Amino acid sequence: MTRRSPRKALIVGAGIGGLAAAATLRRVGVEVQIFERAAELRPGTTAVSLMSNAILALRTLDIDIAPGLDKRGEVFDELKFLTRRGRPIRAMPFRELANRLGASNYAVHRADLQQTLLDAIGGDQAIELNAAATEFVTGDDGVEVTFEDGRKAAGDVLIGADGFNSTIRRQVAVADDPRPGNYMCWLATVPFGHPRVTKGYAAHYWGRGQRFGLADIGHGRAYWWGTKNIPAGASGSRRLGKEQVAGLFAGWADEVQEAIRVTPEGITAQDRPFLQRWGTGRMTLLGDAAHPMLVSLGQGAALAIEDAVVLAEHLKEATELPSALRGYEDRRRPRTEALVAEARALSETEQLEGPFASRMRDLYFRFAPPSKFTSQNEAVLTWPPPG
């Protein structure tokens, strides 16, 4: 391998994690080169929650994406939990905590978040498209990546940010099958208007073995996701058409049924068993490539951005790059493992199907003391995290 440039990071993947890594690494003086397997940047049709911990983490490197999010997304000050017919269970307030922390929580289209991160990188950063990585080799003097078309790229470190189906991850964890959530999940972003879906609206509707999330993401658009329990092991193989999905949510709140009516098809939610080893030599993983999670906490995008900030902190002025990468992994592993597990546990609670169990769930969330949820939210949304 030929080392072409000092302190150069190769980033495989131009999603949220890859773009955040490019922005943070450039901010601390590391040259970056981004590779994306797709022929064009196509972020899909879904949206994400971007919580205050991500915005606060970026500010530690003097990167403030809040102005871009104010322009492109929508702040939500509370999250409503409702029955399937739209009756209140509980409202989870975020405004007071967000004001105290100094950063809001946003619902934003994935494409708009990616554009905000591109702005943070700077307009002169090119992304090499049609670059599907196949393997990498790491050595004492650098790392080299090979692509499907025979191209090779050399640098000082490699960041695998290529998402749930990461090629880079497969070279570290060969036998690593997806772990289904044991439910189907459909997601979409659509032009949407409804009297109950006001500015900044965000709500989860709970049924028995089913749930539905609906959020205003600004500019006359809404993001929704719906789930339905299925037998274990079947979630990667079953697909339902739009009429079947609508039938599953017949009788739910009017805004739920209307959101489905104006929507095309969706996708399945999965995570993977938590990976204890993220890297080797001069290579590491970031975001969904390292720790994919189910949607319940709305923290997938934020954790990828946190990763990018911590990675930049460890690589800044580092002299022993493999040691710096292991230090990044050691710092991130406890928090990400805990939140991946929390997302799965919350998902299982939300998907309870038995009449008694689902009723007890609703009663608990309705009458549990507010301080319990406030402390849990503060531990997740604060940066640096407590402890």
Secondary structure as the mmCIF struct_conf table of DSSP 4:
data_model
#
loop_
_struct_conf.conf_type_id
_struct_conf.id
_struct_conf.beg_label_comp_id
_struct_conf.beg_label_asym_id
_struct_conf.beg_label_seq_id
_struct_conf.end_label_comp_id
_struct_conf.end_label_asym_id
_struct_conf.end_label_seq_id
BEND BEND1 SER A 5 SER A 5
TURN_TY1_P TURN_TY1_P1 PRO A 6 ARG A 7
STRN STRN1 LYS A 8 VAL A 12
BEND BEND2 GLY A 15 GLY A 15
HELX_RH_AL_P HELX_RH_AL_P1 ILE A 16 ARG A 27
TURN_TY1_P TURN_TY1_P2 VAL A 28 GLY A 29
STRN STRN2 GLU A 31 PHE A 35
BEND BEND3 ARG A 37 GLU A 40
BEND BEND4 THR A 45 THR A 45
STRN STRN3 ALA A 47 LEU A 50
HELX_RH_AL_P HELX_RH_AL_P2 SER A 52 ARG A 59
TURN_TY1_P TURN_TY1_P3 THR A 60 ASP A 62
HELX_RH_AL_P HELX_RH_AL_P3 ALA A 66 ARG A 72
BEND BEND5 GLY A 73 GLY A 73
STRN STRN4 GLU A 74 VAL A 75
BEND BEND6 ASP A 77 ASP A 77
STRN STRN5 GLU A 78 THR A 83
TURN_TY1_P TURN_TY1_P4 ARG A 84 ARG A 85
BEND BEND7 GLY A 86 GLY A 86
STRN STRN6 PRO A 88 PRO A 93
HELX_RH_AL_P HELX_RH_AL_P4 ARG A 95 LEU A 101
TURN_TY1_P TURN_TY1_P5 GLY A 102 GLY A 102
STRN STRN7 TYR A 106 HIS A 109
HELX_RH_AL_P HELX_RH_AL_P5 ARG A 110 ILE A 121
TURN_TY1_P TURN_TY1_P6 GLY A 123 ASP A 124
STRN STRN8 ILE A 127 GLU A 128
BEND BEND8 ASN A 130 ASN A 130
STRN STRN9 ALA A 133 GLY A 139
TURN_TY1_P TURN_TY1_P7 ASP A 140 ASP A 141
STRN STRN10 GLY A 142 PHE A 147
TURN_TY1_P TURN_TY1_P8 GLU A 148 ASP A 149
BEND BEND9 GLY A 150 GLY A 150
STRN STRN11 LYS A 152 GLY A 155
BEND BEND10 ASP A 156 ASP A 156
STRN STRN12 VAL A 157 GLY A 160
TURN_TY1_P TURN_TY1_P9 PHE A 164 ASN A 165
HELX_RH_AL_P HELX_RH_AL_P6 THR A 167 VAL A 172
BEND BEND11 VAL A 174 ALA A 175
STRN STRN13 ARG A 179 PRO A 180
BEND BEND12 ASN A 182 ASN A 182
STRN STRN14 TYR A 183 PRO A 191
TURN_TY1_P TURN_TY1_P10 PRO A 195 ARG A 196
TURN_TY1_P TURN_TY1_P11 LYS A 199 GLY A 200
STRN STRN15 ALA A 202 TRP A 206
BEND BEND13 ARG A 208 GLY A 209
STRN STRN16 GLN A 210 GLY A 218
TURN_TY1_P TURN_TY1_P12 HIS A 219 GLY A 220
STRN STRN17 ARG A 221 ASN A 229
TURN_TY1_P TURN_TY1_P13 ALA A 232 GLY A 233
TURN_TY1_P TURN_TY1_P14 SER A 235 SER A 237
HELX_RH_AL_P HELX_RH_AL_P7 LYS A 242 LEU A 248
TURN_TY1_P TURN_TY1_P15 PHE A 249 GLY A 251
BEND BEND14 TRP A 252 TRP A 252
HELX_RH_AL_P HELX_RH_AL_P8 ASP A 254 ARG A 261
TURN_TY1_P TURN_TY1_P16 VAL A 262 VAL A 262
STRN STRN18 GLN A 270 ASP A 271
HELX_LH_PP_P HELX_LH_PP_P1 PRO A 273 LEU A 275
BEND BEND15 GLN A 276 GLN A 276
STRN STRN19 THR A 280 THR A 280
TURN_TY1_P TURN_TY1_P17 GLY A 281 ARG A 282
STRN STRN20 MET A 283 LEU A 285
HELX_RH_3T_P HELX_RH_3T_P1 GLY A 287 ALA A 289
TURN_TY1_P TURN_TY1_P18 ALA A 290 ALA A 290
HELX_RH_3T_P HELX_RH_3T_P2 VAL A 295 LEU A 297
BEND BEND16 GLY A 298 GLY A 298
HELX_RH_AL_P HELX_RH_AL_P9 GLY A 300 LEU A 315
TURN_TY1_P TURN_TY1_P19 LYS A 316 GLU A 317
BEND BEND17 THR A 319 GLU A 320
HELX_RH_AL_P HELX_RH_AL_P10 LEU A 321 GLU A 350
TURN_TY1_P TURN_TY1_P20 GLN A 351 GLN A 351
BEND BEND18 GLY A 354 GLY A 354
HELX_RH_AL_P HELX_RH_AL_P11 PRO A 355 PHE A 367
BEND BEND19 ALA A 368 ALA A 368
HELX_RH_AL_P HELX_RH_AL_P12 PRO A 370 LEU A 381
BEND BEND20 TRP A 383 PRO A 384
HELX_LH_PP_P HELX_LH_PP_P2 PRO A 385 PRO A 386
#
